[in-house]
């Protein structure tokens, strides 16, 4: 393909869209149609609030969180409702530079909850924190936001238009055959057995 074959998290794409060739995991992929060829949906990703078990955190609507200290990560989009609630100051969101900082703030009780993609959140916990800390944290079952994840290929490479067509065709075949779900379930099982204990 040539050039830089880099993968970035959703929050970083806004700043770097002009300088990368391939991207996986885009929230609001339609924003990048001018610069990228966008695949069919790969998976449905769920964002949930992580919180300390001892806090007995509960929520049903963003109005419930008016006096709750919420963490966030700079550049991350947590869905239309969250973003609008933050902009309208219905919720007060204290953003830092990365998700790991938010977990630390949670453990030190500087925030009550913060949103993150659920499975990657647990992967981060088990890779970077001690068991005694992990045991204190859980996630809420009500999603903050659910969104589709896509593969994006830069339009700066002429061959990427045909590549995305081939990719989508192959993806459809996998899904139609049932193999896609099998592979995805095995991947989830691996991550859960490895990181979510």
N, C-alpha and C positions, 0 to 999 in steps of 0.2 A: 504493500500500500504506500510505503514511503512516508517521510516526515515523522512526526511524533505520534506514537501510538500510546496515548495516555488515557487513564481512567480517572475521573474526578467525581467527588461527591456532589450532590445536587446543588448545594449552596455556592459552589465555586464556579459553576458554569457561566454565570452572568459576566464575570470578569475575564474569562479565558476563552470564550466561544470562538474568538478569531484565531486562536493559536493552537488548537488541538484538532486531531483527525478523527478520533473515535471516542465515544462517550457512552457509558452504560449507567442507567439509574436516574433518569431525568424526571423531575416533577414539573408538570406544566410544559411538556415537550413542544406544544404548539407555538410557544414563544420563540422557538429557535428554527422555525421552518425556512427562514431566509438563508441560514448558514449550514443547515444539516438536512440530510435525508433521514427520515424517521421511520423506524420499523413498526410492525404491528406489536401489540402489547406482549411483553415477555411474562410478567407476573403482576399480580395486584399486591401492592405493598401497603401495610397498615402501620400508621403512626399511633402510638399510645403514650399516655403519661406514665413516667417512672416516678416512684415516690417511696418514702420510708414506710415500712409496714406499721411502725409505731405511731405514725401520724394519722392513721385511719382516714386517709384522703378519699373523698368522694366527690363526684361531679356528674351532672346530667346535662347541663347547658353552660355556656360561657358566663352567663350572668351569675352562676353559682360561685364563680371564681374571683369576684370583684375585690375581695380583700385577701387574696391568696398570692403569695410570692411565687411567681412562675419563672423558671429559667428558660433560656433559649440560646441558640447558637447563631452568631452573626452570619447573615447571608442565606440562612435556611428559610424555606417557605413551608409552613405547616398546614397549608390548605386555606381556601378562601375564607371560611368562617373564622378561623384563628387569626388570620392576618387582619381581617376587618375588625375583629374584637380588640386586637392590639392597637390598631390605628385609631379606633374610637375611644381608646383608653377604658374600655370595659374591663380589660385585664391589664395588669402591669407586668410586662415581660422584661427581665433583666438578662440581656444577651452577653455572652462571652465568646471567645474565639474558637472553642472546640467542645465536643460532647463530653470528653473526659473531664474537663473542668466542671461541667454541670453535674456530673456524678459526684465529684469531690464536694461541690457546694451543697449537694443534697445530703451527703454524709455529715457535713458540718452544720446542717440545718440552716443554711443561709437562704435556701429556697425550699418550697414545699413539694414542688413537682416540676418536671420538664418533659417535653415531648421528644420522642425519637422513634425511628423505625424499630419495631419490637424485637425481631430476631437479631439484627445487627447490634441492638442495645445490649442484649444478653451476651453476645459474642465479645463485645468491648469489655463488659464487666468481668467475664471469666478470663480474659487475656491480660487485663491490666490491674485488677484489684484483688485484695486478699479475701479468702473465704468468709471471714468474720464480717467483712463489709458487705459482701454480696448477699449474705443471709439477711441483711437488714432491708434490702430493696426488692420491690416487686413492681409490676405494671398493672394499670387499670384495664379492665376488660372492655370498657367503652372506648372505641377508636376516636382519636382526635381528628383523623383524616385517613381516607384510603385512596390510593392513587395508583395508576398503572405505571409500570417501569418499561422503558424502551431502549433500543439500541439506536444511537445516532451516528451517522457517518458524515464527515465534512464534505460540503459541496465543492471544496477547492480541488478535490481529486475527481477527475472525469469518470473513472471506472466505478466510483462508489454508487452511482445511480443504478447501474446494472447489478452491483453487489447487493444492494438493499433489496432489489427485486428477487434475486436468487435466495437471499436470506429469508425473506417473507414466505416464499414458496416452500422452502425446506421446513420452516417453522410450522406452517400449516399442515404439512404432511406428518410431522411429528405429533402435532396435537390431534389430528384426525385418527392416527393409529393408536393413540392412547399411551405411546411411549413417553411423550413429553411429561405427562402427569406422573408416570412411574419414575422418571429421572428426577423430577422436581421433589417428589415425596422422599426419595432416597437421599437427596441433598439435604432436605430439611431434617430428616432423621439423623444424618451424620452430624449436623451442627448442633442439634439438641443433645445428642449423646456426648458430643465432645465438649460443649460449652454450657448448656443449660442443665444443671444438675439439681 
